[in-house]
Amino acid sequence: MDAVAIVEALAEPAGRADPYPLYARARQLGPVARVWPDVVLVSGYDEVNRVLRDPAFGVVDGDVRPGAAEPASVRVLGSSVLRTNPPRHAAMRAPIASVFTPRRVRELEPAITATVDLLLDEIAAEFARDGWTDFMDRFAFRLPVNVICALLGVPEQDRYRFRGLVGELTALLEFMPGDLTAADLAAAELEDYFRRLAAERRNRPGADLVTALVGLTGTEPGLDEGELLGNLVLLLVAGFETTTNLLGNGLALLFRHPHVAAALRAGALPVADFVEEVLRFDAPVQMTSRLARSAGLSVGGFELPRGGEALLLIAAANRDPARHPDPDRFDPWRAEIAPLTFGAGPHYCLGAMLARREAALAFDRLLRRFPGLAPAPGREAVRNSRLLLRGYTDLPVRC
């Protein structure tokens, strides 16, 4: 297959269901391959890492790729750090980053642990009543959404409404997303929700991130109203979507590798190493892209025009044998595990440390609480239909 055929196959349902053979074929073409005159496909670890860290490459924004009137979903996320380039990006990112420091994550651990235990109590009751439960709905979604909503200051009664809305909005981020009608409606509803919550915090400030960001609105170099709402929506989306998929992908891998689960229960394998190998082996974020912000840039010897695009196959890079020997083997005992799943450089995921810690605490307590946890017989695990955000919609389990 040439690069064009690989890209086209990744857009098809079969390619999204199991993209890893296509990633292997991409690497066979070399770490970088030309797709079209203004697009290259990047699958090598070093090459993906370099582009992510190079400030000469940027994300899609109005400065790099100007266009006509934007759909609501594009406008909302386009006002956030996700789609903002320097110099504005650093000023916008700084106040948000202050919430996700190592010290703050450590301070959150008791609350995360309490939430994990509460959810495990609820799962135990469902096992006793029904004999099974859906891990994705009852745990993998609920844990991170509670954590990020507590940080934001979202009232508890509002939190579980977000899964469907975020699922619809993140279709925008997918490879060749298609119709954005549902994404636009979701963006408008989420934007309206945070507009009302921000107004409440202006009148009644709290010890939460919404209050902190509201305090920066209208200041210099603070946030304007659109940036405030865009970043609040992004924080909600990023705060649970990736972690939800990390938890589901990790549990599915434990079912396929019971010796790993046994080692975790026995304390013979650090849970943090297991989490890193899940991030490498079945990345919840599979790809991203960067645009050349000026003429004369090249990737792996392939020149791009200004505005030309580098499609970065993060999941393929994670399985580059030059970086991770025997890459198609799930092995949390590897000497070094260095996934690019959370990115690198200026747009490195703000919540990466929090996501890793949530997953580590969750798997440790889940496996100890339910040593007999297994797939529910007669019920099928269902993958989502996404490529970029890879995970499960349903993962039935029993104890």
Backbone hydrogen bonds in HBPLUS format (Angstrom, degrees):
<---DONOR---> <-ACCEPTOR-->    atom                        ^
c    i                          cat <-CA-CA->   ^        H-A-AA   ^      H-
h    n   atom  resd res      DA  || num        DHA   H-A  angle D-A-AA Bond
n    s   type  num  typ     dist DA aas  dist angle  dist       angle   num
A0006-ILE N   A0002-ASP O   3.07 MM   4  6.38 153.0  2.14 151.1 159.4     1
A0007-VAL N   A0003-ALA O   2.98 MM   4  6.20 165.7  2.00 152.5 155.6     2
A0008-GLU N   A0004-VAL O   2.93 MM   4  6.16 164.1  1.95 153.5 158.3     3
A0009-ALA N   A0005-ALA O   2.88 MM   4  6.01 152.0  1.96 142.6 150.4     4
A0010-LEU N   A0006-ILE O   2.93 MM   4  6.18 149.9  2.03 149.9 157.7     5
A0011-ALA N   A0008-GLU O   3.21 MM   3  5.32 140.9  2.37  97.5 108.3     6
A0012-GLU N   A0009-ALA O   3.09 MM   3  5.26 155.9  2.15 105.6 113.2     7
A0015-GLY N   A0012-GLU O   3.05 MM   3  5.26 118.5  2.44 103.7 118.8     8
A0016-ARG N   A0012-GLU O   2.99 MM   4  6.30 154.6  2.05 158.2 166.2     9
A0017-ALA N   A0013-PRO O   2.93 MM   4  6.08 148.6  2.03 145.9 154.7    10
A0018-ASP N   A0014-ALA O   3.25 MM   4  6.47 152.4  2.33 143.7 148.7    11
A0022-LEU N   A0019-PRO O   2.98 MM   3  5.33 121.5  2.34 108.0 123.1    12
A0023-TYR N   A0019-PRO O   2.95 MM   4  6.30 148.3  2.06 151.0 161.2    13
A0024-ALA N   A0020-TYR O   3.00 MM   4  6.26 156.7  2.06 151.3 156.8    14
A0025-ARG N   A0021-PRO O   3.08 MM   4  6.36 150.9  2.17 140.1 147.6    15
A0026-ALA N   A0022-LEU O   2.92 MM   4  6.18 148.6  2.02 143.9 152.9    16
A0027-ARG N   A0023-TYR O   2.97 MM   4  6.33 155.8  2.03 151.6 157.1    17
A0028-GLN N   A0024-ALA O   3.08 MM   4  6.38 139.4  2.25 138.9 150.0    18
A0029-LEU N   A0026-ALA O   3.07 MM   3  5.37 143.2  2.21 104.3 114.6    19
A0030-GLY N   A0027-ARG O   2.96 MM   3  5.10 154.4  2.03 105.1 113.5    20
A0043-SER N   A0031-PRO O   2.83 MM  12  5.08 156.3  1.89 141.0 148.7    21
A0044-GLY N   A0031-PRO O   3.20 MM  13  4.07 152.2  2.28 122.4 117.4    22
A0033-ALA N   A0041-LEU O   2.90 MM   8  5.19 149.5  1.99 143.3 153.1    23
A0041-LEU N   A0033-ALA O   2.76 MM   8  5.19 166.6  1.77 159.0 163.4    24
A0035-VAL N   A0039-VAL O   2.98 MM   4  5.48 165.7  2.00 143.2 144.8    25
A0036-TRP N   A0039-VAL O   3.25 MM   3  4.99 152.1  2.34 124.3 132.5    26
A0039-VAL N   A0036-TRP O   3.04 MM   3  4.99 173.6  2.05 114.4 116.4    27
A0309-GLU N   A0038-ASP O   2.79 MM 271  6.23 153.2  1.86 164.2 162.0    28
A0040-VAL N   A0309-GLU O   2.98 MM 269  6.51 152.7  2.06 156.8 165.6    29
A0311-LEU N   A0040-VAL O   2.86 MM 271  6.14 166.4  1.88 173.8 169.3    30
A0042-VAL N   A0311-LEU O   2.83 MM 269  5.90 170.7  1.84 169.3 166.3    31
A0313-LEU N   A0042-VAL O   2.89 MM 271  5.96 168.9  1.91 167.5 171.3    32
A0048-VAL N   A0044-GLY O   2.92 MM   4  6.09 164.6  1.95 158.0 161.8    33
A0049-ASN N   A0045-TYR O   2.94 MM   4  6.07 169.4  1.95 157.4 160.8    34
A0050-ARG N   A0046-ASP O   2.92 MM   4  6.05 152.9  2.00 141.6 149.0    35
A0051-VAL N   A0047-GLU O   3.09 MM   4  6.30 165.7  2.12 149.8 152.6    36
A0052-LEU N   A0048-VAL O   3.03 MM   4  6.23 166.2  2.05 154.8 158.7    37
A0053-ARG N   A0049-ASN O   3.16 MM   4  6.31 144.6  2.29 142.2 150.9    38
A0054-ASP N   A0050-ARG O   3.00 MM   4  6.02 123.9  2.32 143.5 158.0    39
A0054-ASP N   A0051-VAL O   3.24 MM   3  5.12 143.3  2.38  97.3 107.6    40
A0057-PHE N   A0054-ASP O   3.02 MM   3  5.82 168.6  2.03 124.1 127.8    41
A0293-ARG N   A0056-ALA O   3.03 MM 237  5.75 162.4  2.06 164.3 165.9    42
A0058-GLY N   A0291-LEU O   2.80 MM 233  5.19 159.3  1.85 150.1 153.3    43
A0291-LEU N   A0058-GLY O   2.67 MM 233  5.19 167.4  1.68 154.2 158.6    44
A0065-ARG N   A0061-ASP O   2.96 MM   4  6.02 174.5  1.97 169.3 170.1    45
A0075-ARG N   A0071-PRO O   2.90 MM   4  6.16 160.9  1.94 157.4 163.7    46
A0076-VAL N   A0072-ALA O   2.88 MM   4  6.02 167.0  1.90 156.8 159.3    47
A0077-LEU N   A0073-SER O   3.22 MM   4  6.29 169.0  2.23 149.6 150.2    48
A0078-GLY N   A0074-VAL O   2.77 MM   4  5.49 135.0  1.97 134.1 148.1    49
A0079-SER N   A0076-VAL O   3.18 MM   3  5.51 157.2  2.24 105.8 112.7    50
A0080-SER N   A0077-LEU O   3.15 MM   3  5.33 164.7  2.17 111.0 114.2    51
A0083-ARG N   A0080-SER O   3.24 MM   3  5.91 145.7  2.36 114.4 120.4    52
A0089-HIS N   A0085-ASN O   3.09 MM   4  5.06 152.2  2.17 115.1 119.0    53
A0092-MET N   A0088-ARG O   3.08 MM   4  6.26 153.9  2.15 155.4 163.3    54
A0093-ARG N   A0089-HIS O   2.89 MM   4  5.99 152.3  1.96 152.4 160.5    55
A0094-ALA N   A0090-ALA O   3.12 MM   4  6.08 153.7  2.19 148.8 153.2    56
A0096-ILE N   A0093-ARG O   3.10 MM   3  5.43 121.7  2.46 107.5 122.3    57
A0097-ALA N   A0093-ARG O   2.86 MM   4  6.01 162.6  1.89 163.7 169.7    58
A0098-SER N   A0094-ALA O   3.23 MM   4  6.44 138.5  2.42 146.6 156.1    59
A0099-VAL N   A0096-ILE O   3.07 MM   3  5.77 164.0  2.10 119.6 124.5    60
A0100-PHE N   A0097-ALA O   3.05 MM   3  5.36 144.2  2.18 108.3 118.1    61
A0105-VAL N   A0101-THR O   2.97 MM   4  6.27 160.3  2.01 158.6 164.1    62
A0106-ARG N   A0102-PRO O   2.98 MM   4  6.22 158.7  2.02 149.0 154.5    63
A0107-GLU N   A0103-ARG O   2.97 MM   4  6.24 153.2  2.04 146.3 154.0    64
A0108-LEU N   A0104-ARG O   3.06 MM   4  6.31 131.4  2.31 138.8 151.5    65
A0108-LEU N   A0105-VAL O   3.10 MM   3  5.07 132.6  2.33  94.6 107.8    66
A0109-GLU N   A0106-ARG O   3.17 MM   3  5.36 152.7  2.25 104.4 112.4    67
A0111-ALA N   A0108-LEU O   3.05 MM   3  5.45 117.1  2.46 110.3 125.2    68
A0112-ILE N   A0108-LEU O   2.93 MM   4  6.17 158.1  1.98 157.8 165.0    69
A0113-THR N   A0109-GLU O   2.85 MM   4  5.99 168.8  1.86 160.0 162.6    70
A0114-ALA N   A0110-PRO O   2.96 MM   4  6.13 156.4  2.02 143.1 149.6    71
A0115-THR N   A0111-ALA O   3.01 MM   4  6.21 153.9  2.07 144.0 150.7    72
A0116-VAL N   A0112-ILE O   2.87 MM   4  6.16 160.8  1.90 154.8 160.3    73
A0117-ASP N   A0113-THR O   2.95 MM   4  6.20 167.8  1.97 153.8 156.4    74
A0118-LEU N   A0114-ALA O   2.99 MM   4  6.18 156.0  2.05 144.7 151.4    75
A0119-LEU N   A0115-THR O   2.98 MM   4  6.20 163.7  2.01 153.9 157.7    76
A0120-LEU N   A0116-VAL O   2.88 MM   4  6.13 154.1  1.95 152.0 160.1    77
A0121-ASP N   A0117-ASP O   2.93 MM   4  6.16 146.2  2.05 143.7 152.5    78
A0122-GLU N   A0118-LEU O   3.10 MM   4  6.45 153.0  2.18 144.7 151.6    79
A0123-ILE N   A0119-LEU O   2.92 MM   4  6.22 152.6  1.99 146.5 154.3    80
A0124-ALA N   A0120-LEU O   2.89 MM   4  6.07 156.8  1.94 145.3 151.5    81
A0125-ALA N   A0121-ASP O   3.07 MM   4  6.37 152.1  2.15 144.6 151.5    82
A0126-GLU N   A0122-GLU O   3.07 MM   4  6.40 147.1  2.18 141.3 150.3    83
A0126-GLU N   A0123-ILE O   3.02 MM   3  4.99 116.3  2.45  93.3 109.3    84
A0127-PHE N   A0123-ILE O   2.84 MM   4  6.19 155.1  1.90 154.9 162.1    85
A0128-ALA N   A0124-ALA O   2.99 MM   4  6.25 158.9  2.04 146.9 152.3    86
A0129-ARG N   A0125-ALA O   2.97 MM   4  6.14 146.3  2.08 140.3 149.6    87
A0130-ASP N   A0126-GLU O   2.67 MM   4  5.53 166.3  1.68 153.8 158.3    88
A0131-GLY N   A0127-PHE O   2.85 MM   4  4.25 132.6  2.08 109.3 121.7    89
A0133-THR N   A0397-VAL O   2.95 MM 264  5.59 148.4  2.05 152.4 161.2    90
A0397-VAL N   A0133-THR O   2.83 MM 264  5.59 164.6  1.86 168.0 173.0    91
A0138-ARG N   A0134-ASP O   2.95 MM   4  5.97 172.3  1.95 167.0 168.8    92
A0135-PHE N   A0395-LEU O   3.01 MM 260  5.41 154.4  2.08 138.3 134.6    93
A0139-PHE N   A0135-PHE O   2.95 MM   4  5.36 141.2  2.10 135.6 141.5    94
A0140-ALA N   A0135-PHE O   2.93 MM   5  6.16 162.0  1.96 151.4 155.9    95
A0141-PHE N   A0136-MET O   2.90 MM   5  5.84 140.2  2.06 157.1 160.0    96
A0143-LEU N   A0139-PHE O   2.96 MM   4  5.80 171.0  1.96 159.5 158.8    97
A0145-VAL N   A0141-PHE O   3.19 MM   4  6.20 158.1  2.24 153.7 160.3    98
A0146-ASN N   A0142-ARG O   3.10 MM   4  6.00 152.0  2.18 138.7 145.1    99
A0147-VAL N   A0143-LEU O   3.13 MM   4  6.42 155.4  2.20 151.0 158.2   100
A0148-ILE N   A0144-PRO O   2.95 MM   4  6.12 178.1  1.95 157.5 157.3   101
A0149-CYS N   A0145-VAL O   3.01 MM   4  5.88 153.8  2.08 136.9 145.2   102
A0150-ALA N   A0146-ASN O   2.96 MM   4  5.96 147.1  2.07 137.7 146.1   103
A0151-LEU N   A0147-VAL O   3.13 MM   4  6.43 154.5  2.20 146.2 152.7   104
A0152-LEU N   A0148-ILE O   2.92 MM   4  6.18 155.9  1.98 147.2 154.1   105
A0153-GLY N   A0149-CYS O   2.78 MM   4  5.78 143.7  1.91 141.6 151.6   106
A0154-VAL N   A0149-CYS O   2.85 MM   5  4.91 150.1  1.94 144.0 147.3   107
A0209-LEU N   A0151-LEU O   2.85 MM  58  5.94 171.4  1.85 154.7 157.3   108
A0210-VAL N   A0152-LEU O   3.29 MM  58  5.34 157.6  2.34 125.9 129.4   109
A0158-ASP N   A0155-PRO O   3.02 MM   3  5.64 157.2  2.07 118.2 125.3   110
A0159-ARG N   A0156-GLU O   3.27 MM   3  5.52 157.9  2.33 110.3 116.3   111
A0161-ARG N   A0158-ASP O   3.44 MM   3  6.01 163.1  2.48 115.0 119.9   112
A0162-PHE N   A0159-ARG O   3.40 MM   3  6.11 172.6  2.41 119.2 121.2   113
A0166-VAL N   A0162-PHE O   2.86 MM   4  5.91 171.7  1.87 165.9 167.4   114
A0167-GLY N   A0163-ARG O   2.98 MM   4  6.10 155.7  2.04 144.2 151.6   115
A0168-GLU N   A0164-GLY O   3.01 MM   4  6.26 151.4  2.09 146.5 153.3   116
A0169-LEU N   A0165-LEU O   2.92 MM   4  6.18 159.8  1.96 150.3 156.3   117
A0170-THR N   A0166-VAL O   2.89 MM   4  5.98 165.9  1.91 155.3 158.1   118
A0171-ALA N   A0168-GLU O   3.32 MM   3  5.60 156.8  2.38 103.8 110.7   119
A0172-LEU N   A0169-LEU O   3.03 MM   3  5.98 164.1  2.05 126.9 130.2   120
A0173-LEU N   A0170-THR O   2.98 MM   3  5.28 138.4  2.16 105.0 115.4   121
A0174-GLU N   A0171-ALA O   3.15 MM   3  5.27 154.8  2.22 104.1 111.8   122
A0184-ASP N   A0180-LEU O   2.77 MM   4  5.94 154.8  1.83 157.2 163.5   123
A0185-LEU N   A0181-THR O   3.09 MM   4  6.37 158.1  2.13 149.5 154.8   124
A0186-ALA N   A0182-ALA O   2.97 MM   4  6.16 159.0  2.01 147.4 153.3   125
A0187-ALA N   A0183-ALA O   2.87 MM   4  6.04 157.2  1.92 146.2 152.8   126
A0188-ALA N   A0184-ASP O   2.98 MM   4  6.17 159.9  2.02 147.6 152.6   127
A0189-GLU N   A0185-LEU O   3.04 MM   4  6.27 157.0  2.09 145.8 151.9   128
A0190-LEU N   A0186-ALA O   2.90 MM   4  6.12 164.1  1.93 155.1 159.2   129
A0191-GLU N   A0187-ALA O   2.84 MM   4  5.91 160.7  1.88 149.6 155.8   130
A0192-ASP N   A0188-ALA O   2.95 MM   4  6.05 157.0  2.00 142.3 148.7   131
A0193-TYR N   A0189-GLU O   2.93 MM   4  6.15 153.1  2.00 142.6 150.4   132
A0194-PHE N   A0190-LEU O   3.01 MM   4  6.29 167.4  2.03 154.5 156.1   133
A0195-ARG N   A0191-GLU O   2.87 MM   4  6.04 141.0  2.02 143.6 155.3   134
A0196-ARG N   A0192-ASP O   3.09 MM   4  6.32 159.6  2.13 149.6 153.0   135
A0197-LEU N   A0193-TYR O   2.96 MM   4  6.28 156.3  2.01 147.3 154.9   136
A0198-ALA N   A0194-PHE O   2.84 MM   4  5.81 157.7  1.89 139.5 145.6   137
A0199-ALA N   A0195-ARG O   3.05 MM   4  6.26 152.1  2.13 140.0 147.5   138
A0200-GLU N   A0196-ARG O   3.02 MM   4  6.33 153.3  2.10 145.0 151.9   139
A0201-ARG N   A0197-LEU O   3.01 MM   4  6.33 153.2  2.09 147.3 154.5   140
A0202-ARG N   A0198-ALA O   3.00 MM   4  6.29 137.7  2.18 144.1 155.4   141
A0203-ASN N   A0199-ALA O   3.35 MM   4  6.68 147.1  2.47 141.7 149.0   142
A0203-ASN N   A0200-GLU O   3.14 MM   3  5.31 124.6  2.46  97.0 110.4   143
A0204-ARG N   A0200-GLU O   2.71 MM   4  5.91 154.6  1.78 150.6 159.7   144
A0212-ALA N   A0208-ASP O   3.15 MM   4  6.47 157.8  2.20 144.4 150.9   145
A0213-LEU N   A0209-LEU O   2.92 MM   4  6.11 164.0  1.94 155.7 158.6   146
A0214-VAL N   A0210-VAL O   2.84 MM   4  5.95 154.5  1.90 150.4 158.3   147
A0215-GLY N   A0211-THR O   3.03 MM   4  6.23 148.0  2.14 144.3 152.2   148
A0216-LEU N   A0213-LEU O   3.02 MM   3  5.13 143.9  2.15 100.0 110.7   149
A0217-THR N   A0214-VAL O   3.10 MM   3  5.18 152.9  2.17 103.4 111.7   150
A0219-THR N   A0216-LEU O   3.22 MM   3  5.49 164.2  2.24 123.4 124.9   151
A0223-LEU N   A0216-LEU O   3.15 MM   7  5.91 147.0  2.26 113.3 123.2   152
A0218-GLY N   A0223-LEU O   2.79 MM   5  6.00 154.3  1.85 154.9 162.5   153
A0222-GLY N   A0219-THR O   2.77 MM   3  4.70 141.5  1.92  96.0 107.9   154
A0228-LEU N   A0224-ASP O   2.92 MM   4  6.17 155.4  1.98 156.4 164.0   155
A0229-LEU N   A0225-GLU O   3.10 MM   4  6.36 170.0  2.11 154.2 155.1   156
A0230-GLY N   A0226-GLY O   2.90 MM   4  5.99 161.0  1.94 147.3 153.6   157
A0231-ASN N   A0227-GLU O   2.96 MM   4  5.95 159.3  2.00 144.6 149.6   158
A0232-LEU N   A0228-LEU O   3.02 MM   4  6.23 149.4  2.12 145.8 154.5   159
A0233-VAL N   A0229-LEU O   3.01 MM   4  6.20 162.9  2.03 151.4 155.4   160
A0234-LEU N   A0230-GLY O   2.96 MM   4  6.15 158.9  2.01 141.8 148.4   161
A0235-LEU N   A0231-ASN O   2.87 MM   4  5.98 159.5  1.92 143.8 149.0   162
A0236-LEU N   A0232-LEU O   3.15 MM   4  6.36 156.5  2.20 144.7 150.2   163
A0237-VAL N   A0233-VAL O   2.99 MM   4  6.26 168.2  2.00 155.5 158.3   164
A0238-ALA N   A0234-LEU O   2.75 MM   4  5.88 174.5  1.75 167.0 166.4   165
A0239-GLY N   A0235-LEU O   2.83 MM   4  5.48 135.3  2.03 131.5 143.7   166
A0241-GLU N   A0237-VAL O   3.04 MM   4  5.85 160.4  2.08 159.1 165.3   167
A0244-THR N   A0240-PHE O   2.81 MM   4  5.72 159.2  1.85 150.5 156.2   168
A0245-ASN N   A0241-GLU O   3.22 MM   4  6.46 161.9  2.26 146.1 149.9   169
A0246-LEU N   A0242-THR O   2.87 MM   4  6.11 151.9  1.95 147.5 156.6   170
A0247-LEU N   A0243-THR O   2.93 MM   4  6.14 159.9  1.97 153.9 157.5   171
A0248-GLY N   A0244-THR O   3.10 MM   4  6.37 165.1  2.13 149.8 153.6   172
A0249-ASN N   A0245-ASN O   2.83 MM   4  5.87 170.6  1.84 153.6 156.9   173
A0250-GLY N   A0246-LEU O   2.94 MM   4  5.89 152.9  2.01 139.9 148.0   174
A0251-LEU N   A0247-LEU O   3.03 MM   4  6.21 160.7  2.06 148.7 153.0   175
A0252-ALA N   A0248-GLY O   3.06 MM   4  6.25 164.4  2.09 152.4 156.7   176
A0253-LEU N   A0249-ASN O   3.09 MM   4  6.28 149.5  2.18 141.7 149.7   177
A0254-LEU N   A0250-GLY O   3.02 MM   4  6.33 147.7  2.13 144.7 153.7   178
A0255-PHE N   A0251-LEU O   3.04 MM   4  6.39 149.5  2.13 149.2 156.9   179
A0256-ARG N   A0252-ALA O   3.24 MM   4  6.54 142.6  2.38 137.4 146.8   180
A0256-ARG N   A0253-LEU O   3.12 MM   3  5.05 121.9  2.47  92.0 106.6   181
A0257-HIS N   A0253-LEU O   2.90 MM   4  6.07 125.2  2.20 139.6 155.1   182
A0260-VAL N   A0257-HIS O   2.92 MM   3  5.62 144.2  2.05 120.6 129.8   183
A0262-ALA N   A0258-PRO O   2.94 MM   4  6.20 157.0  1.99 149.2 155.5   184
A0263-ALA N   A0259-HIS O   3.03 MM   4  6.18 151.1  2.12 135.5 142.9   185
A0264-LEU N   A0260-VAL O   2.96 MM   4  6.24 153.8  2.03 150.0 157.1   186
A0265-ARG N   A0261-ALA O   2.99 MM   4  6.25 162.1  2.02 151.2 155.7   187
A0266-ALA N   A0262-ALA O   3.00 MM   4  6.16 148.4  2.10 143.5 152.3   188
A0268-ALA N   A0263-ALA O   2.82 MM   5  4.86 139.5  1.98 153.8 154.5   189
A0267-GLY N   A0264-LEU O   3.17 MM   3  5.14 153.7  2.25  99.6 107.6   190
A0273-ASP N   A0270-PRO O   3.03 MM   3  5.43 129.8  2.29 107.2 119.3   191
A0274-PHE N   A0270-PRO O   3.28 MM   4  6.73 155.1  2.35 149.2 156.1   192
A0275-VAL N   A0271-VAL O   2.99 MM   4  6.28 160.1  2.03 150.9 155.6   193
A0276-GLU N   A0272-ALA O   3.07 MM   4  6.31 156.2  2.12 143.5 149.4   194
A0277-GLU N   A0273-ASP O   3.05 MM   4  6.31 155.3  2.11 148.2 154.3   195
A0278-VAL N   A0274-PHE O   2.98 MM   4  6.30 149.6  2.08 150.8 159.5   196
A0279-LEU N   A0275-VAL O   2.99 MM   4  6.27 161.2  2.03 151.1 156.0   197
A0280-ARG N   A0276-GLU O   2.97 MM   4  6.27 140.8  2.13 139.8 150.9   198
A0281-PHE N   A0277-GLU O   2.76 MM   4  5.79 174.1  1.76 153.1 155.2   199
A0282-ASP N   A0278-VAL O   3.03 MM   4  5.67 163.8  2.05 144.6 149.7   200
A0390-ARG N   A0284-PRO O   3.07 MM 106  4.85 125.8  2.37 115.3 126.4   201
A0286-GLN N   A0388-LEU O   2.76 MM 102  4.84 164.2  1.79 143.1 148.6   202
A0314-ILE N   A0286-GLN O   2.93 MM  28  5.29 105.6  2.49 125.7 141.9   203
A0315-ALA N   A0286-GLN O   2.92 MM  29  4.78 162.8  1.95 137.5 135.5   204
A0288-THR N   A0312-LEU O   3.02 MM  24  5.28 152.1  2.10 143.0 151.8   205
A0312-LEU N   A0288-THR O   2.86 MM  24  5.28 151.6  1.94 144.5 150.8   206
A0290-ARG N   A0310-ALA O   3.10 MM  20  5.31 149.2  2.20 137.8 147.3   207
A0310-ALA N   A0290-ARG O   2.79 MM  20  5.31 165.3  1.81 164.0 168.7   208
A0292-ALA N   A0308-GLY O   2.84 MM  16  5.39 155.6  1.90 152.9 161.1   209
A0307-GLY N   A0292-ALA O   2.74 MM  15  5.01 165.1  1.76 143.1 148.2   210
A0304-LEU N   A0297-LEU O   2.80 MM   7  5.69 165.0  1.82 160.5 159.3   211
A0299-VAL N   A0302-PHE O   2.87 MM   3  5.18 155.5  1.93 137.3 140.5   212
A0302-PHE N   A0299-VAL O   2.95 MM   3  5.18 165.7  1.97 114.4 118.4   213
A0308-GLY N   A0305-PRO O   2.79 MM   3  5.08 157.8  1.84 134.3 134.8   214
A0314-ILE N   A0312-LEU O   3.06 MM   2  5.74 120.7  2.43 108.9  92.7   215
A0316-ALA N   A0313-LEU O   3.13 MM   3  5.25 121.8  2.49  98.2 112.6   216
A0317-ALA N   A0313-LEU O   2.92 MM   4  6.23 158.3  1.97 154.5 161.2   217
A0318-ASN N   A0314-ILE O   2.87 MM   4  6.17 151.1  1.96 151.2 159.5   218
A0319-ARG N   A0316-ALA O   3.04 MM   3  5.21 140.0  2.20 100.5 112.2   219
A0320-ASP N   A0317-ALA O   3.05 MM   3  4.97 157.5  2.10 113.0 111.0   220
A0323-ARG N   A0320-ASP O   2.94 MM   3  5.57 154.5  2.00 118.7 126.1   221
A0324-HIS N   A0320-ASP O   2.91 MM   4  6.05 173.9  1.91 161.5 162.7   222
A0329-ARG N   A0326-ASP O   3.21 MM   3  5.94 158.3  2.26 126.1 127.8   223
A0334-ARG N   A0331-ASP O   3.26 MM   3  5.84 150.3  2.35 122.6 122.3   224
A0343-GLY N   A0340-LEU O   2.84 MM   3  5.09 159.2  1.88 116.4 120.8   225
A0349-CYS N   A0342-PHE O   2.97 MM   7  5.28 172.2  1.97 161.7 163.8   226
A0348-TYR N   A0345-GLY O   3.04 MM   3  5.45 158.1  2.09 125.5 124.0   227
A0352-ALA N   A0349-CYS O   3.32 MM   3  5.37 167.4  2.33 111.0 111.1   228
A0355-ALA N   A0351-GLY O   2.85 MM   4  6.05 163.6  1.88 161.0 165.7   229
A0356-ARG N   A0352-ALA O   2.99 MM   4  6.19 163.7  2.02 151.5 155.6   230
A0357-ARG N   A0353-MET O   3.05 MM   4  6.23 158.5  2.10 144.9 150.8   231
A0358-GLU N   A0354-LEU O   2.87 MM   4  6.07 163.8  1.89 155.6 160.0   232
A0359-ALA N   A0355-ALA O   3.01 MM   4  6.17 166.7  2.03 150.6 154.1   233
A0360-ALA N   A0356-ARG O   2.94 MM   4  6.14 159.3  1.98 147.5 153.5   234
A0361-LEU N   A0357-ARG O   2.99 MM   4  6.14 171.7  2.00 155.8 157.4   235
A0362-ALA N   A0358-GLU O   2.88 MM   4  5.98 155.7  1.94 147.5 155.4   236
A0363-PHE N   A0359-ALA O   2.90 MM   4  6.04 175.1  1.91 157.9 158.3   237
A0364-ASP N   A0360-ALA O   3.14 MM   4  6.15 161.7  2.17 145.5 151.1   238
A0365-ARG N   A0361-LEU O   3.19 MM   4  6.28 168.3  2.20 147.0 149.9   239
A0366-LEU N   A0362-ALA O   2.84 MM   4  5.84 156.6  1.90 152.2 160.1   240
A0367-LEU N   A0363-PHE O   3.07 MM   4  5.96 171.0  2.08 146.2 148.6   241
A0368-ARG N   A0364-ASP O   3.33 MM   4  6.40 150.4  2.42 136.4 144.3   242
A0369-ARG N   A0365-ARG O   2.95 MM   4  5.92 153.2  2.02 143.0 150.3   243
A0370-PHE N   A0366-LEU O   2.98 MM   4  6.07 158.7  2.03 149.6 155.0   244
A0373-LEU N   A0370-PHE O   3.10 MM   3  5.37 159.1  2.14 122.1 120.8   245
A0374-ALA N   A0398-ARG O   2.95 MM  24  5.54 153.7  2.02 157.7 160.9   246
A0398-ARG N   A0374-ALA O   2.81 MM  24  5.54 158.3  1.86 159.4 164.8   247
A0376-ALA N   A0396-PRO O   3.06 MM  20  5.29 165.6  2.08 112.4 113.3   248
A0379-ARG N   A0376-ALA O   3.31 MM   3  5.77 154.0  2.38 134.8 133.6   249
A0382-VAL N   A0394-ASP O   2.87 MM  12  5.02 158.0  1.92 135.0 141.7   250
A0393-THR N   A0382-VAL O   2.82 MM  11  5.72 159.3  1.86 153.6 160.5   251
A0394-ASP N   A0382-VAL O   3.34 MM  12  5.02 167.9  2.35 135.5 137.7   252
A0384-ASN N   A0391-GLY O   2.95 MM   7  5.88 167.2  1.97 139.9 140.0   253
